[in-house]
Amino acid sequence: MKLLYTDQAIDSLNEALNFIAPKVAYDKLLEIRTKILDKADTLLLRPNQGQEEPYLAHLKLEHRRLIEGNYKIIYRIVGEIIYITDIFDTRQETSKMKG
């Protein structure tokens, strides 16, 4: 299996980190980023570990999610590729979630 981040996922992660950057120390910011990316890496060993994401079920693309702190790592599996499609801060409205 291979893990790929979409442009949307990278943008979402950057937005989330930029939002909290003024509120936390730089070391804490790096720790949060590392935890999110490390959690996503666990998909390489167990790709189906995440629960189905109900807020994206209407797309019928079988999006799944992992939770790390206040963040949802949204992904889908297509063949041998795991696409990380969004990193969603759960403190936002779910209507802002993108798949």
C-alpha positions as CSV (number, residue, x, y, z in Angstrom):
1,M,0.0,0.0,0.0
2,K,1.0,3.6,-0.6
3,L,-0.1,6.7,1.3
4,L,-0.8,9.9,-0.6
5,Y,-1.9,13.3,0.7
6,T,-4.2,15.3,-1.6
7,D,-3.6,19.0,-2.1
8,Q,-6.8,19.6,-0.1
9,A,-5.4,17.6,2.9
10,I,-2.2,19.5,2.9
11,D,-4.0,22.8,2.7
12,S,-6.3,21.8,5.5
13,L,-3.4,20.7,7.7
14,N,-1.6,24.0,7.1
15,E,-4.8,26.0,7.8
16,A,-5.4,24.2,11.1
17,L,-1.8,24.7,12.2
18,N,-1.8,28.3,11.2
19,F,-5.0,28.8,13.2
20,I,-3.6,27.5,16.4
21,A,0.0,28.8,15.9
22,P,-0.6,32.1,17.7
23,K,-2.0,30.2,20.7
24,V,0.7,27.6,21.2
25,A,4.4,27.4,21.5
26,Y,6.3,26.4,18.3
27,D,7.4,23.1,19.9
28,K,3.8,22.2,20.7
29,L,2.8,23.1,17.1
30,L,5.4,20.7,15.7
31,E,4.2,18.0,18.2
32,I,0.6,18.3,17.0
33,R,1.7,18.1,13.4
34,T,3.9,15.1,14.1
35,K,1.1,13.3,15.9
36,I,-1.3,13.8,13.0
37,L,1.2,12.6,10.4
38,D,2.3,9.6,12.6
39,K,-1.4,8.6,13.1
40,A,-1.9,8.7,9.3
41,D,1.2,6.5,8.8
42,T,-0.5,3.8,10.9
43,L,-2.9,3.3,7.9
44,L,0.0,1.6,6.1
45,L,-0.2,-1.3,8.5
46,R,-4.0,-1.3,9.1
47,P,-5.7,0.6,6.3
48,N,-9.3,-0.3,7.4
49,Q,-8.8,0.7,11.1
50,G,-10.7,3.9,10.7
51,Q,-14.5,4.2,11.1
52,E,-16.7,5.2,8.2
53,E,-17.2,9.0,8.1
54,P,-20.9,9.6,8.3
55,Y,-20.7,13.3,7.2
56,L,-19.3,12.2,3.8
57,A,-21.5,9.1,3.3
58,H,-23.6,10.9,0.7
59,L,-20.6,11.0,-1.6
60,K,-20.6,7.1,-1.7
61,L,-16.8,7.0,-1.9
62,E,-16.4,5.1,1.4
63,H,-14.5,7.8,3.3
64,R,-13.1,6.7,6.6
65,R,-11.6,8.7,9.5
66,L,-9.0,8.4,12.2
67,I,-9.0,10.7,15.2
68,E,-5.9,12.4,16.6
69,G,-6.6,14.9,19.3
70,N,-9.0,17.5,17.9
71,Y,-8.4,16.4,14.3
72,K,-10.1,13.9,11.9
73,I,-7.8,12.4,9.3
74,I,-10.2,11.7,6.4
75,Y,-9.1,9.1,3.9
76,R,-10.3,6.6,1.3
77,I,-8.7,3.5,-0.1
78,V,-8.6,3.0,-3.9
79,G,-6.8,-0.2,-4.9
80,E,-3.4,-0.1,-3.3
81,I,-3.4,3.6,-2.5
82,I,-4.6,5.3,0.7
83,Y,-5.6,8.9,-0.1
84,I,-5.6,11.3,2.8
85,T,-8.3,13.7,1.5
86,D,-8.7,16.1,4.5
87,I,-7.3,16.9,7.9
88,F,-10.3,18.3,9.7
89,D,-10.3,20.3,12.9
90,T,-13.3,18.9,14.8
91,R,-13.9,22.3,16.5
92,Q,-15.3,23.5,13.1
93,E,-18.7,23.0,11.6
94,T,-19.0,19.6,9.9
95,S,-20.4,21.4,6.9
96,K,-16.9,22.6,6.1
97,M,-15.6,19.0,5.8
98,K,-14.3,18.1,2.4
99,G,-13.7,14.7,1.1
